[in-house]
Amino acid sequence: MAIILAGVSHHNTPLEVRERFYFPENAMPEWLDRMSRFSSLSERVILSTCNRVELYGYAKSYEKGVDAIHDFLLDSRDLRSDELRAHLYIQRDEEATRHLFRVASSLDSMVLGETQILGQVKEAYRIAQETGHAGKTLNGLFSRAFRVAKKVRDKTALGKKAVSVSSVAAELAGRIFGTLEGKSVLLIGAGEMAELAARHLVGHGAETLLVANRTFSRAEALAGELGGAAVDFGDLAGALARADIVIASTGAQGIVVSREVVAAALEARRDAPIFLIDIAVPRNIDPSVDKLENAYLYDIDDLHTVVASNIKGREDEAREALSIVEKEVEAYVRRTQMEDLSQTFSAIRIEAELQREGEVSKTLSRFPDMDEKERKAIESMSRAIVNKLLHRPFDVLRKMADEEAGDDSLFIAQRLFGVETGEDAGSSSTGNAGTENAGTEDGE
């Protein structure tokens, strides 16, 4: 059995490719159901954020599990096989565990220490667990990841200064203009990322705040909280004409702001510059807007220049956090190996006992006149033989597990003795894991 991780992220895949992997959260149960049709994966979780799309699975065969993920992505995303293989990273077992612990602890984020990725991981897991797609193995893995993330937050200063993609976007706006005083800001979208960006901009002196959202009541509510005004989503051109800074972050699966709309706004502004930050994935603003004179468009990958300064000065916290993660990975892998070892021993003993009982029963049936004392002696002798025969293999297996050869040795032992453990042996794959549920957070 193997835990498999396959994904793309801001580390290895540009935004124009990454957005084609994106899975909208509101349809996640349907995508998980679709993924379940590829039967080599017995458990599955999909994590989809603005900086990464990662699929976690549990499979009886690593190779078949990887093939199932490939087939699912080719079947569900607008991707060619060569594109998929060029960008997809794949990890298994200990590597996959280490990666998830780092992701949940915000050590793999574009903005080191950002506060939202843990909520996103929790929400991805919650959806999978509540819809029956995360079972015993992924329950244990993700629950441990949440505890590790909490430990990193509690024992390091990594999360003391709250940062996020939204705060970085606001910082970039301040750098572009020098000061935000007297500037007008338009938010397109009223979700959490947009709200965080608005709070940062208002806190840094932005004078006027406009909020456009498909649900007008939500725009009114957010604008009211921040002392701004709601505008009609159908009149983006008019709203853009009044804005110096535009931050787009909607859940739309495509372009919301076209080049033509921005061009019309620039004409109405008499070519006064307009600064646009698109932090949505998939992107909400037509990338060709950047070719318009006096329009300055940044997407989420353009924030790397600001992120570089975020990372400086946090290296010590990051090193300490990575040390915590490494110890937790070692402990988790060791505990998992011991559980697998125990299950294997139990399965072998059960199989040996079934064989022993069968042979003893056949032997005793040939001697119907045997008294009870003699019967007990044969029973005792047969048990002693089984115990002696199993003692050395079990002792060697324990030593091999200590020498970090446990996975291979367990597989060989299971094949030799003809036993299966875990889900294959009929154990439940829907165990409870004491999860920490959290509301959806749009962040990383």
C-alpha positions in Angstrom: 0.0 0.0 0.0 1.2 3.5 -0.7 0.4 7.1 0.1 0.7 9.1 -3.1 1.0 12.8 -3.7 0.8 14.3 -7.2 0.7 18.0 -7.8 1.8 21.3 -9.3 2.8 24.5 -7.5 4.2 27.9 -7.8 7.7 26.4 -7.4 7.6 24.5 -10.7 4.6 25.5 -12.8 3.7 29.0 -14.2 0.3 30.5 -13.5 -0.9 30.0 -17.1 -0.5 26.3 -16.7 -1.3 26.0 -13.0 -4.8 27.6 -13.5 -5.7 24.8 -15.9 -5.2 22.3 -13.0 -7.5 24.3 -10.7 -10.5 22.6 -9.1 -13.2 25.0 -7.8 -14.1 24.3 -4.2 -17.9 24.5 -4.7 -17.7 21.5 -7.0 -15.1 19.5 -5.0 -17.5 16.7 -4.0 -18.3 16.0 -7.6 -14.6 16.0 -8.6 -13.8 13.6 -5.8 -16.6 11.3 -6.9 -15.2 11.4 -10.4 -11.8 10.6 -9.1 -13.2 7.6 -7.2 -14.1 6.0 -10.5 -10.4 5.4 -11.0 -10.6 2.4 -8.7 -6.8 2.0 -8.0 -7.2 4.8 -5.4 -9.0 3.7 -2.3 -8.8 7.1 -0.6 -8.4 10.6 -2.0 -8.2 14.3 -1.1 -7.8 17.3 -3.5 -6.1 20.5 -2.3 -6.6 23.4 -4.8 -5.4 26.9 -4.0 -4.1 29.8 -6.0 -0.5 28.5 -5.6 -0.9 24.7 -5.8 -3.1 21.9 -6.9 -2.3 18.6 -5.1 -4.0 15.2 -5.1 -3.4 12.9 -2.2 -4.3 9.2 -2.6 -3.9 5.8 -0.9 -3.5 2.9 -3.2 -2.7 -0.8 -3.0 -0.2 -0.4 -5.8 2.0 2.7 -6.2 2.3 2.3 -9.9 -1.4 1.8 -10.5 -2.2 4.7 -8.1 0.0 7.0 -10.1 -1.6 5.9 -13.4 -5.0 6.5 -11.9 -4.1 10.1 -11.0 -2.7 10.7 -14.4 -5.8 9.3 -16.1 -8.1 11.3 -13.8 -6.2 14.6 -14.6 -6.2 13.9 -18.3 -9.9 13.1 -18.2 -10.9 16.1 -16.1 -8.5 18.9 -17.0 -7.6 20.6 -20.3 -4.2 19.1 -20.5 -2.1 17.0 -22.8 -0.1 14.0 -21.5 3.2 15.6 -22.3 2.2 18.8 -20.4 1.0 16.7 -17.4 4.3 14.8 -17.2 6.4 17.9 -17.6 4.9 19.7 -14.7 3.5 17.1 -12.3 5.6 16.2 -9.2 5.0 12.8 -7.6 6.0 11.7 -4.1 5.1 8.7 -2.0 5.0 7.6 1.6 7.6 9.4 3.7 8.3 12.1 1.1 4.5 12.7 0.7 4.2 12.9 4.5 7.0 15.4 4.7 5.6 17.6 2.0 2.1 17.7 3.5 3.5 18.6 6.9 5.5 21.5 5.3 2.5 22.7 3.3 0.2 22.7 6.3 2.8 24.5 8.4 3.2 27.2 5.6 6.8 26.3 4.9 6.1 25.6 1.3 4.0 28.7 0.6 5.0 31.6 -1.6 4.6 33.9 1.4 6.5 32.1 4.1 4.4 31.8 7.3 1.2 33.0 5.7 -1.8 32.2 7.8 -4.4 30.9 5.4 -3.0 27.7 3.9 -3.8 25.6 7.1 -7.4 26.6 6.7 -7.4 25.5 3.1 -5.8 22.2 3.9 -8.4 21.6 6.6 -11.2 22.5 4.3 -9.9 20.2 1.5 -9.7 17.3 4.0 -13.1 18.1 5.6 -14.8 17.9 2.2 -13.1 14.6 1.4 -13.8 13.1 4.9 -17.5 14.1 5.0 -18.1 12.7 1.5 -16.4 9.4 2.4 -13.3 9.8 0.2 -10.8 10.1 3.1 -10.5 6.9 5.0 -8.4 5.5 7.8 -5.0 6.2 6.3 -5.6 9.8 5.1 -7.5 10.6 8.3 -4.4 9.8 10.3 -2.1 11.6 7.9 -4.0 14.8 7.7 -4.9 14.9 11.4 -1.2 14.6 12.2 -0.4 17.3 9.7 -2.8 19.7 11.6 -1.1 18.9 14.9 2.3 19.5 13.3 1.2 22.9 11.9 -0.1 23.9 15.4 3.2 22.9 17.0 5.1 25.0 14.4 2.9 28.0 15.2 3.2 27.5 19.0 7.0 26.9 19.2 8.3 29.3 16.5 7.9 32.9 15.7 7.0 32.1 12.1 3.4 33.1 12.5 3.8 36.1 14.8 3.6 38.6 12.0 0.5 37.7 10.1 1.2 37.7 6.4 -0.8 36.6 3.3 -1.0 37.0 -0.4 -3.5 39.8 0.2 -1.1 41.7 2.5 1.7 41.3 0.0 -0.6 42.6 -2.8 -1.4 45.7 -0.6 2.3 46.2 0.1 3.1 46.1 -3.7 0.4 48.7 -4.3 2.1 50.9 -1.7 5.4 50.5 -3.4 4.0 51.4 -6.8 2.4 54.6 -5.6 4.7 55.6 -2.8 1.7 56.4 -0.7 -1.9 55.2 -0.7 -3.2 58.4 0.7 -5.9 59.9 -1.5 -6.1 56.8 -3.7 -9.3 55.0 -4.7 -9.5 51.2 -4.5 -11.8 48.9 -6.3 -12.3 45.4 -5.1 -13.8 42.9 -7.6 -15.1 40.1 -5.5 -16.0 40.1 -1.8 -14.5 36.9 -0.6 -12.0 36.5 2.2 -8.9 37.3 0.0 -10.6 40.5 -1.3 -11.6 41.4 2.2 -8.1 41.0 3.6 -6.7 43.0 0.8 -9.2 45.8 1.5 -8.4 45.9 5.2 -4.7 46.2 4.4 -5.2 49.0 1.8 -7.6 51.0 4.1 -5.2 50.5 7.0 -2.4 52.0 4.9 -4.3 55.1 4.0 -6.5 54.4 0.9 -9.2 57.1 0.9 -12.0 55.6 -1.2 -13.1 52.0 -1.3 -15.5 50.5 -3.9 -16.7 46.9 -3.8 -18.1 45.1 -6.8 -19.5 41.6 -6.3 -22.0 39.4 -8.2 -24.1 39.2 -5.1 -24.8 42.9 -4.4 -25.8 42.3 -0.8 -22.4 40.9 0.0 -20.7 43.9 -1.6 -22.9 46.2 0.5 -22.0 44.3 3.7 -18.3 44.4 3.1 -18.3 48.0 2.0 -20.3 48.9 5.1 -17.8 47.2 7.4 -14.9 49.1 5.8 -16.5 52.5 5.2 -16.7 52.1 1.5 -19.5 51.9 -1.2 -20.9 49.0 -3.1 -21.1 49.3 -6.9 -23.0 47.4 -9.6 -21.1 44.4 -10.9 -22.6 45.1 -14.3 -20.9 48.5 -14.5 -17.3 47.5 -14.0 -16.2 50.0 -16.7 -17.7 52.8 -14.7 -16.2 51.5 -11.4 -12.8 51.0 -13.0 -12.8 54.6 -14.3 -13.0 55.8 -10.6 -10.2 53.5 -9.3 -6.5 54.0 -9.0 -6.0 50.5 -7.6 -7.9 47.4 -8.6 -7.7 44.0 -6.8 -9.5 41.1 -8.4 -10.3 38.0 -6.5 -13.5 36.3 -7.5 -14.5 32.6 -7.7 -15.3 33.0 -11.4 -13.8 30.3 -13.7 -12.6 32.8 -16.3 -12.0 36.3 -17.3 -14.2 38.9 -15.6 -12.4 42.1 -16.6 -11.7 42.3 -20.4 -9.1 44.4 -22.1 -11.9 46.4 -23.8 -13.4 47.3 -20.4 -10.1 48.5 -19.0 -9.4 50.4 -22.2 -12.7 52.2 -21.9 -12.0 53.0 -18.2 -8.6 54.5 -19.2 -10.2 56.7 -21.8 -12.7 57.9 -19.2 -9.8 58.6 -16.8 -8.0 60.6 -19.5 -5.2 58.0 -19.3 -4.5 58.5 -15.7 -2.6 55.3 -14.6 -4.4 52.4 -13.2 -2.8 49.6 -11.1 -4.4 46.1 -11.2 -3.5 43.1 -9.1 -5.2 39.8 -10.1 -4.8 37.4 -7.2 -7.5 35.0 -8.5 -6.8 31.5 -9.9 -8.0 31.1 -12.6 -7.2 34.7 -13.5 -10.0 37.3 -13.5 -8.3 40.0 -15.6 -7.4 39.5 -19.2 -3.5 39.2 -19.3 -3.4 41.4 -22.4 -4.5 44.3 -20.3 -0.8 44.7 -19.3 -0.1 45.8 -22.9 -2.4 48.9 -22.6 -0.6 52.1 -22.0 -0.9 53.4 -18.4 -2.4 50.0 -17.2 -0.1 48.1 -14.9 -1.2 44.5 -14.3 0.3 42.1 -11.8 -0.8 38.5 -11.2 -0.1 36.2 -8.3 3.2 35.0 -9.7 4.4 38.6 -10.0 4.3 39.0 -6.2 7.6 37.1 -5.9 9.6 40.3 -5.8 7.7 41.4 -2.7 7.9 37.9 -1.3 11.7 37.9 -1.4 11.8 40.6 1.3 9.2 38.6 3.3 11.5 35.6 3.4 14.6 37.7 4.5 14.7 37.9 8.3 12.6 34.8 8.7 15.3 32.2 7.9 15.9 31.4 11.6 12.2 30.7 12.2 12.0 28.7 9.0 15.0 26.5 10.0 13.5 25.9 13.5 10.1 25.0 11.9 11.8 22.7 9.4 13.6 20.9 12.3 10.2 20.4 14.0 8.7 19.1 10.9 11.5 16.6 10.3 11.2 15.2 13.8 7.5 14.9 13.4 7.9 13.1 10.0 10.4 10.6 11.6 8.0 10.0 14.5 5.0 9.5 12.2 6.8 7.2 9.8 8.1 5.2 12.7 4.7 4.9 14.4 3.2 3.9 11.1 5.8 1.2 10.5 5.2 -0.2 14.0 1.4 -0.3 13.4 2.0 -2.1 10.1 4.4 -4.5 11.8 1.9 -5.2 14.5 -0.9 -5.8 11.9 1.4 -8.1 9.9 2.3 -10.1 13.0 -1.4 -10.4 13.9 -2.4 -11.5 10.4 0.4 -14.1 10.3 -0.6 -15.4 13.7 -4.2 -15.7 12.7 -3.3 -17.5 9.5 -0.9 -19.8 11.4 -3.6 -20.5 14.1 -6.1 -21.4 11.4 -3.7 -23.8 9.8 -2.7 -25.3 13.2 -6.4 -25.8 14.2 -7.2 -27.4 10.9 -4.3 -29.9 11.1 -4.9 -30.7 14.8 -8.6 -31.3 14.1 -7.8 -33.7 11.3 -5.3 -35.6 13.4 -7.6 -35.9 16.4 -10.4 -37.1 14.2 -8.3 -40.2 13.4 -8.0 -41.1 17.1 -11.5 -40.9 18.5 -10.5 -42.9 21.6 -7.9 -40.4 22.7 -8.6 -39.0 26.2 -8.8 -35.3 27.1 -5.3 -35.1 28.6 -3.8 -36.5 25.3 -5.8 -34.1 23.2 -4.6 -31.1 25.3 -1.0 -32.3 25.0 -1.3 -32.3 21.2 -2.9 -28.9 21.2 -0.1 -27.6 23.4 2.6 -29.2 21.3 1.2 -27.7 18.1 1.0 -24.2 19.6 4.6 -24.5 20.8 5.8 -25.5 17.3 4.0 -22.5 15.7 5.4 -20.1 18.3 9.0 -21.4 17.8 8.6 -21.3 14.0 7.4 -17.7 14.1 9.8 -16.4 16.7 12.8 -15.9 14.5 10.9 -14.4 11.5 9.2 -11.9 13.8 12.5 -11.1 15.5 14.2 -10.4 12.1 11.3 -8.3 11.0 11.6 -6.1 14.1 15.3 -5.6 13.5 14.8 -4.8 9.8 12.2 -2.2 10.8 14.7 -0.7 13.2 17.2 -0.6 10.3 14.6 1.3 8.1 14.1 -1.7 5.9 10.6 -2.2 7.3 8.5 -1.5 4.2 10.3 -4.0 2.0 10.5 -6.6 4.7 6.8 -6.4 5.6 5.9 -6.7 1.9 8.0 -9.8 1.5 6.7 -11.3 4.8 3.1 -10.7 3.7 3.8 -12.4 0.4 5.6 -15.3 2.0 2.9 -16.0 4.6 0.0 -15.2 2.2 -1.5 -12.6 4.5 -2.9 -9.1 3.9 -3.3 -6.3 6.4 -5.2 -3.0 6.6 -8.0 -2.4 4.1 -7.2 -5.6 2.2 -7.9 -7.6 5.3 -11.3 -6.1 5.7 -10.5 -3.4 8.2 -12.6 -0.2 8.1 -11.2 2.6 6.0 -13.5 5.3 7.5 -12.1 5.5 11.0 -12.4 8.8 13.0 -9.3 10.8 13.4 -10.3 13.6 15.8 -10.0 16.2 13.1 -9.8 19.9 13.6 -12.4 21.3 11.2 -12.1 24.9 10.1 -14.0 27.2 7.8 -12.9 27.8 4.2 -10.1 30.2 3.8 -9.0 31.6 0.5 -5.4 32.3 1.0 -2.3 30.6 -0.4 
